[in-house]
Amino acid sequence: MGMGMHVAGIQVHSAVPSTTDPQAPIWHASPNYGPRRDGLKPSLIVLHYTAMNSAQEALDRLCDPVHEVSAHYLIGGDGTLWHMVREEDRAWHAGAGEWSGQKDINSRSIGIELDNTGRHPFSDLQMRRLEQLLPQIMHRWSIRPYGVIGHSDMAPGRKFDPGPRFDWLRLERNKLAAPRGQNDGPLDAPMDQFRILAQSAGFSADVDDETLLSAVRLRYRPWATGPLQSADLVPMTARS
C-alpha cells in the first residue's frame, strides 16, 4: 500500500452509478485520493497484496484518512470486490518507484489490492474475480497486457507484493499480463545483458544488481536462488 498526501476540498462520495448487477463491485468510498497530475490517464494496473489478516481489516485501512493509503479496488479471498476510488481519480497505492522510466505511478495507474498475507496461495475465487475485472479496466483505458505489473516490479527492494505465491503465468495465459520468453534466450548470463533486458522489460528503477535480480525473480522465478543464471534472462526475451 503506497503513501499519499490528502487533497483538501475533494468530495469523498464520488458520483458512481448505482446498479443491480450482482457482479458489480460494492462501492465503499475512500477519502484518500486526489486528481491525476499533469492530465495523465491510466496506462498501468498495479497489483498488490494487502499483507493484513482479513479483507475487512484492509478495507478499513484503505478507507481511513489517518493512514493516507488507498486503492481503486480490493478483492477478498472469497471473490468479493470492493470499489473505493473512481478510476478517473488518483489513488494512493504505489508510492515511490518507476516503470519503463516513468515516475508518479499513482497518476498513471489503477491499483488493485488482493486480500492475501503474502504467505499463502491466492484463492481460485479471488483469481477468477481478478480475471473478470482486469479485461474491463484494460478495455476502458486501452491498457495492454504489458501494463499489468506488480508493486514489486516498480519498487524493487522496497515492495514485494503481490509476492512469490501469485500466479503470473495464469494471467499470461489469459493475455492479462505480458508473456514471458521461453527456451530461446541467451546461453550465458552477463550482468550487463541482464540489466539491458530488464530495462527493456520495464524494470527501470535505479537499484543495485542484487536488488534488480531479486525483483525480476520475484516476478518470473520466485523459487530461484544464488547468482545470476541464464534462466533469469529468458523470461524477458519476449514482450508484447
C-alpha positions in Angstrom: 0.0 0.0 0.0 1.5 3.4 -1.0 1.6 6.7 0.8 0.0 9.9 -0.4 -1.0 13.4 0.6 -4.6 14.2 1.4 -6.1 16.7 -1.0 -8.5 19.1 0.7 -11.8 20.1 -0.7 -12.5 16.9 -2.7 -15.8 15.2 -2.2 -15.4 11.7 -0.8 -18.6 10.3 -2.3 -17.8 10.4 -6.0 -20.7 10.0 -8.4 -20.7 6.3 -9.1 -23.7 4.9 -11.0 -25.9 2.6 -9.0 -26.6 -0.9 -10.3 -28.5 -4.0 -9.5 -25.9 -6.2 -11.2 -24.8 -8.9 -8.7 -21.4 -9.0 -10.3 -20.9 -5.2 -9.8 -18.4 -4.0 -7.2 -19.5 -2.9 -3.8 -19.0 0.9 -3.6 -17.1 1.7 -0.4 -15.7 5.2 -0.8 -12.2 6.1 0.4 -11.3 9.7 1.2 -7.7 9.0 0.3 -7.5 10.2 -3.3 -6.9 13.2 -5.5 -6.8 14.3 -9.1 -4.3 12.7 -11.5 -1.4 15.0 -12.2 -0.4 16.6 -15.5 -3.5 15.3 -17.3 -2.3 11.7 -17.0 -4.6 8.8 -17.6 -4.2 5.2 -16.5 -1.7 3.2 -18.6 -0.8 0.7 -15.9 -2.6 -1.6 -13.5 -0.6 -2.4 -10.3 -1.3 -5.5 -8.3 -0.8 -5.7 -4.6 -1.3 -8.0 -1.7 -2.8 -6.4 1.5 -0.5 -8.2 4.0 -3.3 -8.0 6.5 -5.3 -10.5 8.4 -8.6 -10.0 6.7 -10.3 -8.2 3.8 -12.3 -6.1 6.3 -9.1 -5.0 8.1 -7.6 -4.0 4.8 -10.8 -2.2 3.7 -10.8 -0.2 6.9 -7.2 0.9 6.5 -7.7 1.8 2.8 -10.6 4.0 3.7 -9.1 5.6 6.9 -7.9 9.2 6.3 -5.3 8.7 9.1 -3.3 6.2 7.1 -3.4 8.1 3.7 -3.4 4.9 1.6 -5.9 3.6 -0.8 -6.5 1.7 -4.0 -9.2 1.7 -6.6 -10.3 -1.9 -5.9 -9.9 -4.6 -3.2 -10.7 -8.3 -3.9 -11.4 -10.6 -1.0 -10.3 -14.2 -0.8 -14.0 -15.2 -1.4 -14.1 -13.1 -4.6 -15.9 -10.1 -3.1 -15.0 -7.0 -5.0 -15.0 -3.5 -3.4 -14.5 -0.3 -5.4 -13.1 2.5 -3.3 -11.8 5.2 -5.7 -13.1 6.1 -9.1 -10.8 5.0 -11.9 -10.7 8.6 -13.1 -9.1 9.7 -9.8 -5.6 9.1 -8.4 -5.5 6.5 -5.6 -2.5 6.4 -3.2 -1.3 2.8 -3.6 2.1 2.8 -5.5 4.3 5.2 -3.6 7.9 5.9 -4.8 9.2 3.9 -7.8 9.1 3.8 -11.6 8.3 1.6 -14.5 9.7 2.0 -18.0 11.4 5.2 -17.0 8.2 6.8 -15.8 7.5 8.0 -12.3 4.4 9.1 -10.4 2.9 5.7 -10.9 -0.1 6.7 -8.9 -1.1 9.2 -11.6 -0.5 6.6 -14.3 -2.2 3.5 -12.8 -5.2 1.7 -11.4 -4.4 0.0 -8.1 -5.9 -3.4 -7.2 -5.4 -4.9 -3.7 -5.7 -8.6 -3.2 -6.6 -9.9 0.3 -3.6 -12.1 1.0 -0.8 -12.1 3.6 1.8 -12.9 1.0 2.4 -16.3 2.6 -0.4 -18.4 1.1 -1.8 -19.1 -2.4 -4.4 -16.8 -3.9 -7.8 -18.5 -4.0 -9.4 -19.5 -7.2 -12.4 -17.3 -6.4 -10.2 -14.4 -6.0 -8.2 -15.0 -9.2 -11.4 -15.5 -11.2 -12.7 -12.2 -9.9 -9.4 -10.6 -10.9 -9.7 -12.1 -14.3 -13.1 -10.6 -14.7 -12.0 -7.2 -13.6 -8.8 -6.8 -15.5 -10.2 -7.0 -19.0 -12.8 -4.4 -18.1 -10.2 -1.9 -16.9 -7.9 -2.7 -19.8 -10.7 -2.1 -22.3 -11.8 1.2 -20.7 -8.3 2.6 -20.7 -6.7 0.8 -23.6 -4.1 -0.8 -21.4 -2.0 -3.6 -22.9 -1.0 -6.8 -21.1 2.5 -5.2 -20.7 0.9 -2.6 -18.5 -0.3 -5.1 -15.8 2.5 -5.2 -13.2 3.2 -6.0 -9.6 4.1 -3.5 -6.9 7.5 -5.2 -6.6 8.1 -4.6 -10.3 8.0 -0.8 -10.0 9.5 -0.6 -6.5 12.4 -3.2 -6.4 13.8 -3.8 -2.9 11.1 -1.6 -1.3 8.0 -3.7 -2.0 7.5 -7.4 -2.5 3.8 -7.8 -3.4 1.9 -9.5 -4.9 4.7 -11.9 -3.8 6.0 -15.3 -4.7 2.7 -17.1 -4.4 0.9 -15.0 -7.1 0.2 -16.9 -10.3 1.5 -14.6 -13.0 1.5 -17.5 -15.5 -2.3 -17.8 -15.1 -2.7 -14.1 -16.1 -0.2 -14.5 -19.0 -2.1 -17.5 -20.4 -5.3 -15.3 -20.5 -3.5 -12.4 -22.1 -3.9 -10.3 -18.9 -0.1 -9.9 -18.4 2.8 -9.7 -20.8 4.0 -13.2 -21.9 7.5 -14.3 -20.9 10.1 -15.7 -23.2 10.5 -19.5 -23.1 13.6 -21.5 -24.1 15.1 -19.3 -26.8 17.0 -16.9 -24.6 20.8 -16.4 -24.2 23.1 -19.3 -23.1 25.3 -17.1 -21.0 24.4 -14.7 -18.2 26.4 -11.5 -18.2 25.0 -8.9 -15.7 25.2 -6.1 -18.3 23.0 -8.0 -20.7 20.6 -8.9 -17.8 20.3 -5.2 -17.0 19.6 -4.3 -20.6 16.8 -6.9 -20.9 15.4 -5.9 -17.5 15.3 -2.2 -18.6 13.6 -3.1 -21.9 11.0 -5.2 -19.9 10.2 -2.2 -17.8 12.4 -2.6 -14.7 13.9 0.8 -14.8 14.3 1.7 -11.1 17.9 2.8 -10.2 18.8 -0.2 -7.9 21.9 -2.4 -7.5 22.4 -5.6 -9.3 21.3 -7.8 -6.4 18.1 -5.9 -5.8 17.2 -5.9 -9.5 17.8 -9.7 -9.8 15.6 -10.2 -6.7 12.8 -8.2 -8.2 12.9 -9.9 -11.6 13.0 -13.3 -9.9 10.0 -12.4 -7.7 8.0 -11.9 -10.9 9.3 -14.7 -13.0 11.3 -17.3 -10.9 10.5 -16.8 -7.2 12.0 -20.2 -6.3 15.4 -19.3 -7.7 18.4 -18.6 -5.5 22.1 -17.9 -5.9 23.9 -15.8 -8.5 22.6 -14.7 -11.9 21.8 -17.6 -14.3 20.9 -17.7 -18.0 17.4 -18.8 -17.0 17.0 -15.3 -15.3 17.3 -13.7 -18.7 15.0 -15.9 -20.7 11.6 -14.6 -19.4 12.5 -11.1 -20.6 13.2 -12.0 -24.2 9.6 -11.9 -25.3 7.4 -8.8 -24.7 4.1 -7.6 -26.1 
